Amino acid sequence: MPIQLSPERLADLLIDPRESLDLEIKNWLDLRNDNDAKAIFAKAALALANHGGGFILLGLTETESGCVEAEGRPASLDGYTQDVINGIVQNYSDPAFHCAVHIVARGDDRLFPVVVVPGDHRSPVRAKRAGPHGNIVQDNAIYVRKPGPRSEVPTSGQDWDALLARCLANRRDEMLDQIRDLISGAVPAAALPAAPAKLDQWIEQCLARWDALVANLPADAPERCPHGFHYFAYELSGDLRAIPPGQLLELLQRSVARHTGWPPFWFPTRRGIEPYPIDGVVECWLGGDTEPGTFGQRDAAHSDFWRISPEGYAFLLRGYQEDGLEQRPPATLFDVTLPVWRAGEVLLHAEKLAANLIDGPATVSFAVHYRGLAGRSLTSVTGDRLLFDGHVARQDAITMRTTVEAASVAPNLPEIIHPLLAPLYALFDFFDLPMVLVNEELGKMRKGNF
């Protein structure tokens, strides 16, 4: 089944889209009448499926100054229905898979089709037919995503290793989910927390740096998160590799764990928001966007501030997505699912960064902090979870910690997240975070392995 993403999460994709290994941008393809256009779309979908999933944005084109609407907008978007999209996928894909199609509004209220390609395949996906005249798509070909980005057939052992490892990991995750269903409530013993001194020093340095960046902003500027924020910080312990400065940026780009439209530690490439070196670390502040007309326009949830040190430290600060909802005043809501998704994404980022930065076993010391909680009510922003009326937080801030082996993150993610976040939810009139909610939400997130 395709992952179901909320309109807010899908709209994140259109804020500042750039083609990447997990995101393909296409112009206004005529998917009803143009067979070449159908093959172009099918090739992109096949490659993203084998990459582990991703997004296809239609109706846009990339320029040096960013993504703009492509020429040739059709009179209606009826040619981009789910039936049309999946009819093309069915004709070209073996095994077949189902894509979710959403019509999403950009900041200027212009609508664009967003196709969500699933990534939970247990075997490589191949093309079961060729494109028109044998072009674009080749019969029986297997396509993957490569740097560029490009959609091509695997040509090296590394390409095949990555593809097959991903399929085997999906089989493993499916098996573990079945075991969890049989053994409810069985949580592995957590490792004893390491001494937090160095991690605390890192957090203090990062908060001081953020305070300095927002010091001159107006008190109500969304970039300074006036209604509260949350941060995630972690420390990796192990045999650190010596990474040349020129390779560090590429390593950090490979470590992004994209499971939603707005991933943690997102690595933008546009001038004005691209990461920069400072004090021996890599830093990025989206709230300092220097693009004309953008300063003061970002909401708190899209004004991320993050820092990553080559010595294995990471920090991410973000405002509340709930405060950007038009139907309710800010500082009144707290979504029941977002903390699970965010903590899961950041832990998976730590696992990937550890694999890229450390030789051999690695340990993750992890800290989560929420501030601006007092007066917020527990709710479901997407409406797909039951509401729990009357669950209100009186305490304003909380910090939670855990220490785990990096290799245990992916196999045991629900068992790590549940005890970590349970104290946060308990602040809302003793709300007991259900393990089934954690399992289901992390399952949705990981099926969108973008």
C-alpha positions as CSV (number, residue, x, y, z in Angstrom):
1,M,0.0,0.0,0.0
2,P,1.3,3.5,-0.7
3,I,2.1,5.7,2.2
4,Q,-0.5,8.3,3.1
5,L,1.0,11.8,3.6
6,S,-0.9,14.8,5.0
7,P,-1.4,17.8,2.7
8,E,1.0,19.8,5.0
9,R,3.8,17.2,4.4
10,L,3.2,17.1,0.7
11,A,3.2,20.9,0.5
12,D,6.7,20.9,2.0
13,L,8.0,19.4,-1.2
14,L,7.0,22.5,-3.2
15,I,8.6,25.1,-1.0
16,D,12.0,24.9,-2.6
17,P,12.2,21.7,-4.8
18,R,15.4,20.5,-6.3
19,E,16.0,17.3,-8.2
20,S,17.8,14.7,-6.1
21,L,18.1,10.9,-6.0
22,D,14.7,10.7,-4.3
23,L,12.9,13.5,-6.1
24,E,12.2,13.8,-9.9
25,I,10.9,17.0,-11.5
26,K,9.0,16.8,-14.8
27,N,7.2,19.3,-16.9
28,W,3.6,19.1,-18.0
29,L,3.7,15.6,-19.5
30,D,0.6,14.6,-21.5
31,L,0.1,11.2,-19.8
32,R,-3.2,10.5,-21.6
33,N,-2.2,10.9,-25.3
34,D,1.6,11.0,-25.6
35,N,3.2,7.5,-25.5
36,D,6.7,9.0,-25.2
37,A,5.5,11.0,-22.2
38,K,4.1,7.8,-20.6
39,A,7.5,6.1,-21.1
40,I,9.4,9.1,-19.6
41,F,7.1,8.9,-16.5
42,A,7.3,5.1,-16.3
43,K,11.2,5.2,-16.3
44,A,11.2,7.7,-13.5
45,A,8.8,5.7,-11.4
46,L,10.7,2.4,-12.0
47,A,14.0,4.0,-10.9
48,L,12.5,5.6,-7.8
49,A,10.8,2.4,-6.8
50,N,14.2,0.6,-7.0
51,H,15.9,3.5,-5.2
52,G,13.6,2.9,-2.2
53,G,10.7,5.3,-3.1
54,G,10.5,8.9,-3.8
55,F,8.4,11.7,-5.4
56,I,7.7,12.9,-8.9
57,L,6.6,16.5,-9.2
58,L,4.8,17.4,-12.4
59,G,4.4,20.8,-14.1
60,L,7.7,22.3,-13.0
61,T,11.1,23.0,-14.5
62,E,14.5,23.8,-12.9
63,T,16.3,27.1,-13.6
64,E,19.4,28.6,-12.1
65,S,17.3,30.6,-9.7
66,G,15.1,27.7,-8.6
67,C,12.1,25.7,-9.7
68,V,9.4,27.5,-11.7
69,E,6.2,26.4,-13.4
70,A,6.8,24.8,-16.8
71,E,5.1,26.1,-19.9
72,G,2.0,24.4,-21.2
73,R,-0.2,24.1,-18.1
74,P,-3.3,22.1,-19.2
75,A,-6.7,23.6,-18.9
76,S,-7.5,21.0,-16.2
77,L,-5.5,18.4,-14.2
78,D,-7.9,15.6,-15.1
79,G,-5.0,13.9,-17.0
80,Y,-3.1,13.3,-13.7
81,T,-5.6,11.2,-11.8
82,Q,-4.6,8.2,-9.8
83,D,-6.2,5.9,-12.4
84,V,-4.1,7.5,-15.2
85,I,-0.8,7.3,-13.3
86,N,-1.3,3.8,-12.1
87,G,-2.5,2.6,-15.5
88,I,1.0,3.6,-16.8
89,V,2.8,1.9,-13.9
90,Q,0.7,-1.3,-14.4
91,N,1.7,-1.4,-18.1
92,Y,5.4,-1.0,-17.5
93,S,6.2,-2.5,-14.1
94,D,6.8,-6.0,-12.9
95,P,6.0,-6.5,-10.1
96,A,3.3,-3.9,-10.3
97,F,3.0,-1.3,-7.5
98,H,0.6,1.4,-6.6
99,C,1.4,5.1,-6.5
100,A,-0.5,7.7,-4.6
101,V,-1.3,10.9,-6.5
102,H,-2.1,14.2,-4.9
103,I,-2.9,17.7,-6.3
104,V,-1.0,20.0,-4.0
105,A,-1.1,23.8,-3.8
106,R,2.2,25.8,-3.9
107,G,2.7,29.0,-1.9
108,D,1.1,31.0,-4.7
109,D,-1.9,28.7,-4.7
110,R,-1.1,27.2,-8.1
111,L,-1.9,23.5,-8.1
112,F,0.6,20.8,-9.1
113,P,0.4,16.9,-9.3
114,V,2.7,15.1,-6.8
115,V,3.2,11.4,-7.3
116,V,4.4,9.3,-4.3
117,V,6.3,6.2,-5.4
118,P,6.5,3.5,-2.8
119,G,9.8,2.0,-1.8
120,D,9.0,-1.1,0.2
121,H,9.6,-3.7,-2.6
122,R,11.0,-7.1,-1.7
123,S,12.5,-7.7,-5.1
124,P,13.9,-5.5,-7.9
125,V,11.3,-3.9,-10.1
126,R,11.8,-4.4,-13.9
127,A,10.3,-2.9,-17.0
128,K,8.1,-5.6,-18.6
129,R,7.8,-3.7,-21.9
130,A,9.8,-1.2,-24.0
131,G,8.8,2.3,-24.8
132,P,7.6,3.5,-28.2
133,H,10.0,2.3,-31.0
134,G,12.2,0.7,-28.3
135,N,13.2,4.1,-26.9
136,I,13.3,5.6,-23.4
137,V,12.5,2.4,-21.6
138,Q,14.0,-0.9,-22.6
139,D,12.3,-4.3,-22.3
140,N,13.2,-6.2,-19.1
141,A,15.5,-3.4,-18.0
142,I,16.0,-2.6,-14.3
143,Y,16.4,1.1,-13.5
144,V,18.0,2.8,-10.5
145,R,18.7,6.3,-9.4
146,K,22.3,7.6,-9.9
147,P,24.1,10.9,-9.1
148,G,23.2,13.6,-11.5
149,P,20.5,12.7,-10.8
150,R,19.8,10.2,-13.5
151,S,17.6,7.1,-14.0
152,E,19.8,4.4,-15.5
153,V,20.4,0.6,-15.4
154,P,22.9,-0.7,-12.8
155,T,26.4,-0.8,-14.3
156,S,28.5,-1.7,-11.3
157,G,28.7,-4.1,-8.4
158,Q,28.0,-1.2,-6.1
159,D,24.8,-0.4,-7.9
160,W,23.6,-4.0,-7.6
161,D,24.7,-4.3,-4.0
162,A,22.7,-1.2,-3.0
163,L,19.6,-2.4,-4.8
164,L,19.7,-6.0,-3.5
165,A,20.5,-4.8,0.1
166,R,17.4,-2.5,0.0
167,C,15.2,-5.4,-1.1
168,L,16.6,-7.7,1.6
169,A,16.1,-4.9,4.3
170,N,12.5,-4.6,3.2
171,R,12.0,-8.3,3.7
172,R,13.7,-8.1,7.1
173,D,11.4,-5.2,8.2
174,E,8.3,-7.1,7.1
175,M,9.4,-10.1,9.1
176,L,10.1,-8.0,12.2
177,D,6.8,-6.3,11.9
178,Q,5.1,-9.7,11.9
179,I,7.0,-10.7,15.0
180,R,6.0,-7.5,16.8
181,D,2.4,-8.2,16.0
182,L,2.8,-11.6,17.7
183,I,4.8,-10.3,20.7
184,S,3.1,-7.1,21.7
185,G,4.7,-5.2,24.5
186,A,8.1,-6.9,24.3
187,V,10.6,-4.1,24.4
188,P,14.4,-4.9,24.3
189,A,16.4,-3.6,27.2
190,A,17.9,-0.2,26.5
191,A,21.6,0.4,26.9
192,L,22.7,2.4,29.9
193,P,23.0,6.1,29.0
194,A,26.6,7.3,28.5
195,A,27.8,10.3,30.4
196,P,26.0,13.3,28.7
197,A,28.7,16.0,29.4
198,K,30.0,16.4,25.9
199,L,26.6,16.1,24.3
200,D,25.3,18.8,26.7
201,Q,28.2,21.1,25.8
202,W,27.4,20.6,22.1
203,I,23.7,21.4,22.8
204,E,24.6,24.6,24.7
205,Q,26.9,25.7,21.9
206,C,24.2,25.1,19.3
207,L,21.5,26.9,21.2
208,A,23.9,29.9,21.8
209,R,24.6,30.0,18.1
210,W,20.9,30.0,17.2
211,D,20.2,32.7,19.8
212,A,22.8,34.9,18.2
213,L,21.4,34.3,14.7
214,V,17.8,35.3,15.7
215,A,18.8,38.1,18.2
216,N,18.1,40.9,15.7
217,L,14.8,39.6,14.4
218,P,11.4,41.0,15.6
219,A,10.0,39.3,18.7
220,D,7.2,37.8,16.7
221,A,9.3,36.8,13.6
222,P,8.4,33.2,12.7
223,E,12.0,32.4,12.1
224,R,12.7,32.7,15.8
225,C,9.9,30.2,16.7
226,P,8.1,32.6,19.1
227,H,5.6,29.9,20.2
228,G,8.1,27.2,21.0
229,F,10.3,24.7,19.3
230,H,11.8,21.2,19.6
231,Y,15.3,20.1,19.0
232,F,17.1,16.8,18.5
233,A,20.7,16.3,19.2
234,Y,23.0,13.2,19.2
235,E,26.6,12.1,19.7
236,L,28.1,9.2,17.7
237,S,30.8,7.2,19.5
238,G,33.2,4.8,17.7
239,D,36.2,4.7,15.5
240,L,35.8,8.0,13.6
241,R,37.1,8.2,10.1
242,A,39.3,11.1,9.0
243,I,37.1,12.8,6.4
244,P,38.8,15.4,4.2
245,P,36.8,18.7,4.2
246,G,36.1,18.4,0.5
247,Q,34.3,15.0,1.1
248,L,32.3,16.1,4.1
249,L,29.5,17.8,2.2
250,E,29.0,14.8,0.0
251,L,28.9,12.5,3.0
252,L,26.3,14.7,4.7
253,Q,24.1,14.7,1.6
254,R,24.3,10.9,1.5
255,S,23.3,10.7,5.2
256,V,19.9,12.5,4.7
257,A,17.1,10.1,5.7
258,R,14.2,11.3,3.5
259,H,11.0,9.7,4.6
260,T,8.8,12.9,4.2
261,G,8.7,16.0,2.1
262,W,10.7,18.0,4.7
263,P,13.4,15.6,6.1
264,P,15.6,16.4,9.1
265,F,19.1,17.8,8.2
266,W,17.8,18.6,4.7
267,F,20.8,19.7,2.6
268,P,19.7,22.6,0.3
269,T,21.8,23.8,-2.6
270,R,20.3,27.2,-3.4
271,R,22.4,30.3,-2.6
272,G,21.1,32.0,0.5
273,I,20.2,28.8,2.4
274,E,23.0,26.4,1.5
275,P,25.1,25.0,4.4
276,Y,28.3,26.7,5.2
277,P,31.4,26.0,7.3
278,I,31.8,27.8,10.7
279,D,33.8,27.0,13.8
280,G,34.9,23.6,12.4
281,V,31.3,22.4,11.8
282,V,28.8,22.5,9.0
283,E,25.8,24.8,9.7
284,C,22.5,25.6,8.0
285,W,19.8,28.1,8.9
286,L,16.8,28.2,6.6
287,G,15.5,31.2,8.6
288,G,18.3,33.3,7.2
289,D,17.1,32.9,3.6
290,T,18.6,35.8,1.7
291,E,16.6,35.3,-1.5
292,P,14.7,38.6,-2.3
293,G,11.2,38.5,-0.9
294,T,11.7,35.3,1.2
295,F,12.9,36.8,4.5
296,G,10.1,36.8,7.0
297,Q,8.0,34.5,4.8
298,R,9.0,31.2,6.2
299,D,6.9,29.7,9.0
300,A,8.6,28.3,12.1
301,A,8.3,24.7,10.9
302,H,10.3,25.5,7.8
303,S,13.0,27.7,9.4
304,D,15.3,24.8,10.4
305,F,18.6,25.4,12.1
306,W,21.1,22.5,12.1
307,R,24.7,21.8,12.8
308,I,26.8,18.7,12.2
309,S,30.3,18.2,13.3
310,P,32.8,15.8,11.6
311,E,33.5,14.6,15.2
312,G,30.1,12.9,15.3
313,Y,27.8,15.5,16.7
314,A,24.5,16.7,15.2
315,F,21.8,19.2,16.3
316,L,18.5,20.2,14.7
317,L,16.0,22.9,15.9
318,R,12.6,23.3,14.3
319,G,9.4,25.1,15.2
320,Y,5.9,23.6,15.5
321,Q,4.2,22.6,12.2
322,E,0.9,22.8,14.1
323,D,1.4,26.6,14.6
324,G,1.0,27.2,10.8
325,L,-2.6,25.9,10.6
326,E,-5.0,28.6,9.6
327,Q,-8.0,27.1,11.4
328,R,-6.5,27.4,14.9
329,P,-4.4,30.0,16.7
330,P,-0.7,29.1,17.3
331,A,0.5,27.5,20.6
332,T,-2.8,25.7,21.0
333,L,-2.3,22.3,19.3
334,F,0.1,19.4,19.6
335,D,-0.2,16.6,17.0
336,V,-0.2,13.1,18.3
337,T,1.8,11.6,15.4
338,L,4.4,14.2,14.5
339,P,6.9,13.5,17.4
340,V,7.0,9.8,16.4
341,W,7.8,10.6,12.8
342,R,10.4,13.3,13.7
343,A,12.2,11.2,16.3
344,G,12.2,8.2,13.9
345,E,13.6,10.2,11.0
346,V,16.4,11.7,13.2
347,L,17.4,8.3,14.6
348,L,17.5,6.9,11.1
349,H,19.7,9.9,10.1
350,A,22.0,9.1,13.0
351,E,22.3,5.5,11.8
352,K,23.2,6.6,8.3
353,L,25.7,9.2,9.4
354,A,27.3,6.6,11.7
355,A,27.7,4.2,8.7
356,N,29.3,7.0,6.7
357,L,31.5,8.4,9.5
358,I,32.5,5.5,11.7
359,D,34.4,2.3,11.1
360,G,32.9,-0.6,12.9
361,P,30.3,-0.5,15.8
362,A,28.9,2.9,16.7
363,T,26.8,4.1,19.7
364,V,24.2,6.9,19.5
365,S,23.6,9.1,22.5
366,F,20.3,10.8,21.7
367,A,18.5,13.8,23.3
368,V,15.1,15.2,22.5
369,H,13.7,18.5,23.8
370,Y,10.3,20.1,23.5
371,R,9.6,23.7,24.6
372,G,6.4,25.8,24.4
373,L,4.1,22.9,25.4
374,A,2.0,24.6,28.2
375,G,-1.6,25.2,27.1
376,R,-1.4,22.9,24.0
377,S,-4.0,20.3,23.5
378,L,-3.3,16.8,22.1
379,T,-5.0,16.4,18.7
380,S,-4.6,14.8,15.3
381,V,-3.8,17.4,12.6
382,T,-4.6,15.0,9.8
383,G,-7.8,13.7,11.3
384,D,-6.8,10.1,10.8
385,R,-6.3,9.5,14.6
386,L,-9.0,9.7,17.3
387,L,-9.1,12.9,19.2
388,F,-8.6,12.9,22.9
389,D,-10.5,15.9,24.2
390,G,-9.2,17.5,27.4
391,H,-5.6,16.2,27.2
392,V,-3.7,19.5,27.8
393,A,-0.1,20.1,28.8
394,R,0.6,22.3,31.8
395,Q,4.4,21.8,31.8
396,D,6.2,23.9,29.3
397,A,9.4,21.9,28.5
398,I,10.8,18.4,28.7
399,T,14.0,16.7,27.7
400,M,14.3,13.0,27.0
401,R,17.4,10.8,26.4
402,T,18.4,7.4,25.3
403,T,21.6,5.6,24.2
404,V,21.5,2.8,21.6
405,E,23.8,0.9,19.3
406,A,23.6,2.4,15.8
407,A,23.1,-1.0,14.2
408,S,20.0,-1.6,16.4
409,V,18.1,1.6,15.2
410,A,16.4,0.2,12.1
411,P,15.5,-3.2,13.4
412,N,14.2,-1.9,16.8
413,L,12.9,1.6,15.9
414,P,9.5,1.2,17.5
415,E,11.0,-0.3,20.7
416,I,13.4,2.7,20.9
417,I,10.9,5.4,20.2
418,H,8.1,4.3,22.5
419,P,9.9,4.5,25.9
420,L,11.8,7.6,24.7
421,L,8.7,9.6,23.9
422,A,6.3,8.2,26.5
423,P,7.2,10.9,29.1
424,L,6.4,13.7,26.5
425,Y,2.9,12.3,25.9
426,A,2.3,11.8,29.7
427,L,2.5,15.6,30.1
428,F,-0.9,15.8,28.4
429,D,-3.0,14.7,31.4
430,F,-1.2,11.4,31.7
431,F,-1.9,10.3,28.1
432,D,-0.5,6.8,27.6
433,L,1.2,6.6,24.2
434,P,-0.1,3.4,22.6
435,M,2.6,1.1,21.2
436,V,0.3,0.2,18.3
437,L,0.3,3.9,17.3
438,V,4.1,4.0,17.3
439,N,4.2,0.8,15.2
440,E,1.7,2.0,12.7
441,E,3.1,5.5,12.3
442,L,6.7,4.4,11.9
443,G,5.5,1.8,9.4
444,K,3.9,4.5,7.4
445,M,7.0,6.6,7.6
446,R,9.4,3.8,6.5
447,K,7.2,2.8,3.6
448,G,7.8,6.3,2.3
449,N,11.6,5.5,2.2
450,F,12.5,8.5,0.0
